[in-house]
Amino acid sequence: MKPLVFIISAPSGSGKSTLVNELLKLVAGLNFSISYTTRAPRGSEQNGKQYFFVSRDEFEKMIRADEFLEHAEVFGNYYGTARRFLSEAEQENHDLVLDIDVQGAEQIKKKLPDAVSIFILPPDRQTLERRLRRRSEDAGSVIHRRLVTAKREIKNYSKYDYILVNDQLEKSIEDLTAIVRSVRLHGSVPRTGEEVKNTKLAEQCRLENMRDRIQGILDSFASSDPDDGE
């Protein structure tokens, strides 16, 4: 059986990495695709753990060799998902989790239309800015640029199957694991109490059931700085 592919995207600072790490701990049979990037490691990041850190020349050689399922240039650095992770998941009879941005997600959906896409959002612009500043990794100008990019990315919400607003961490972890477990039922009728609960939680996160909540998030970005290029 072909592996299920779960695309997980989020604006920078939305807590995606934390949620994905918890998902991998709680749900068995999931492989995680570690992205390749040309950016320098940050803090305690290690090669082969958070990312594969490669030179620009090496990355471009991989592009020419068609080794990526998707790749994009973001803030002057390349990011990409290697094809080999999909083959490895299939060989191991596991499903595959992709942690990729909006550009990459669009590429994957064109190549793998059955992939399940999940968009993680902050509850509002103020919360996102606070989280970005708390990380203390970036200068003020970079934070501003990330907020502008977040505003642009959030407008792509309608391309995703599920929307998860990361307001309360424990609830967000529960919702994300519920989505994955519900999708794994492959459309069959939930039989156990746990399956019924997961299906209900997942249904609440479906795009069509989240539009009102998303509009409130978009509204919080509407009054952002006028020099955001829009």
HUMOFEN-V381686 format. One record per residue. N is the residue number from 1. OMEGA is omega as a letter, one per 20 degrees, with the letter a starting at -180 (* if undefined). Layout:
# HUMOFEN-V381686
{{N & OMEGA} {N & OMEGA}}
This chain:
# HUMOFEN-V381686
{{1 & r} {2 & r} {3 & r} {4 & r} {5 & r} {6 & r} {7 & r} {8 & a} {9 & r} {10 & r} {11 & r} {12 & r} {13 & a} {14 & r} {15 & a} {16 & a} {17 & r} {18 & a} {19 & r} {20 & r} {21 & r} {22 & r} {23 & a} {24 & r} {25 & a} {26 & a} {27 & a} {28 & r} {29 & r} {30 & r} {31 & r} {32 & r} {33 & r} {34 & a} {35 & r} {36 & r} {37 & r} {38 & r} {39 & r} {40 & r} {41 & r} {42 & r} {43 & a} {44 & a} {45 & a} {46 & r} {47 & r} {48 & r} {49 & r} {50 & r} {51 & r} {52 & a} {53 & a} {54 & r} {55 & r} {56 & r} {57 & a} {58 & r} {59 & a} {60 & r} {61 & r} {62 & r} {63 & a} {64 & r} {65 & r} {66 & a} {67 & a} {68 & r} {69 & r} {70 & r} {71 & a} {72 & r} {73 & a} {74 & a} {75 & r} {76 & r} {77 & r} {78 & r} {79 & a} {80 & r} {81 & a} {82 & r} {83 & a} {84 & a} {85 & r} {86 & r} {87 & r} {88 & r} {89 & r} {90 & r} {91 & a} {92 & a} {93 & r} {94 & r} {95 & a} {96 & r} {97 & r} {98 & r} {99 & a} {100 & a} {101 & a} {102 & r} {103 & a} {104 & r} {105 & a} {106 & r} {107 & a} {108 & a} {109 & r} {110 & a} {111 & a} {112 & a} {113 & r} {114 & r} {115 & a} {116 & a} {117 & a} {118 & a} {119 & r} {120 & a} {121 & r} {122 & r} {123 & r} {124 & a} {125 & a} {126 & r} {127 & r} {128 & r} {129 & r} {130 & r} {131 & r} {132 & a} {133 & a} {134 & r} {135 & r} {136 & r} {137 & a} {138 & r} {139 & a} {140 & a} {141 & r} {142 & r} {143 & r} {144 & a} {145 & r} {146 & r} {147 & r} {148 & r} {149 & r} {150 & r} {151 & a} {152 & a} {153 & a} {154 & r} {155 & r} {156 & a} {157 & a} {158 & r} {159 & a} {160 & a} {161 & a} {162 & r} {163 & a} {164 & r} {165 & a} {166 & r} {167 & r} {168 & a} {169 & a} {170 & r} {171 & r} {172 & r} {173 & r} {174 & a} {175 & a} {176 & r} {177 & r} {178 & r} {179 & a} {180 & a} {181 & r} {182 & r} {183 & a} {184 & r} {185 & r} {186 & r} {187 & r} {188 & a} {189 & r} {190 & a} {191 & a} {192 & r} {193 & r} {194 & r} {195 & r} {196 & r} {197 & a} {198 & r} {199 & r} {200 & r} {201 & r} {202 & a} {203 & r} {204 & a} {205 & r} {206 & a} {207 & a} {208 & r} {209 & a} {210 & a} {211 & r} {212 & a} {213 & a} {214 & a} {215 & r} {216 & r} {217 & r} {218 & r} {219 & a} {220 & r} {221 & a} {222 & a} {223 & r} {224 & a} {225 & a} {226 & a} {227 & a} {228 & r} {229 & a} {230 & *}}
